[in-house]
């Protein structure tokens, strides 16, 4: 039996990947510039979160280059 933490991480990665795809499909259906940008940004964010979860890294050890690090 797999570790419950690993199973939950894999579940979350799947959710993020599906959300990214949903936003990409939304942007393809709705060509309004502001909405395209919003959909693109949300898809990128979902992919970023999925990648982070997939690596299993502790977010506290990830360094942000420049800007405010309070949201890291």
N, C-alpha and C positions, 0 to 999 in steps of 0.2 A: 504494500500500500504506500502511495506517495505521501510525502509531507503535506499537511493541509495548507501551509504557507505557500508552497510551490503551486499547488492546485489553485489557490485563490489568485496568486500572481498571474498564472496562465489565463484564468477567467477574465481578469481585468485587462490583460493585453488584448484578448479577443474583443472585449467591449470597445476598447479604444480603436482597434483596427476597423471594426464595423462602423463606428461613429465617423472616422476619417473618410471611409468610403461613402457614407451617407452624405457628408458635406460636399464631397467631390461630385456626386450625382446631382445634388441640389444646385451647385454652381453651374453645371452643364445645362440644367433645365431653365435657369433664370439668368439671362444675360445682363441684368442691370449692374452697372459697374460697382456701385457700393456694396451690393449684395454678393457679387462675385468675390470681392476682396474679403468680406466677412466669412464667406464659406471657405475660401482658401486659407485664411488665418485659422479658422476652427479645425480644418482638416490637418493643418500642420501641427497644431497644438495636440490633437489626438494622437498623431504619429509620434510626437515627442514624448508624450506620456507613455505610450506603448513601448517605445524603445527604452525608456528609463526603467519601466517595470520589468521588461524582458532581461535587461542586464542584471537586475537585482541589486543595483548599487543603492547605498544609503544616500538619500538626497542631501544630507548634511555634509558629505564629503565632495560634492560636485561644486566646482568653482565657476563663478560667473565672471566673465571678463567685462569690466566696465559697468557703469550704471549702478543702480541700487541693488544690493544683494539681499535685501530683506525678503524677497519673494522666492529665493533660491531654495 
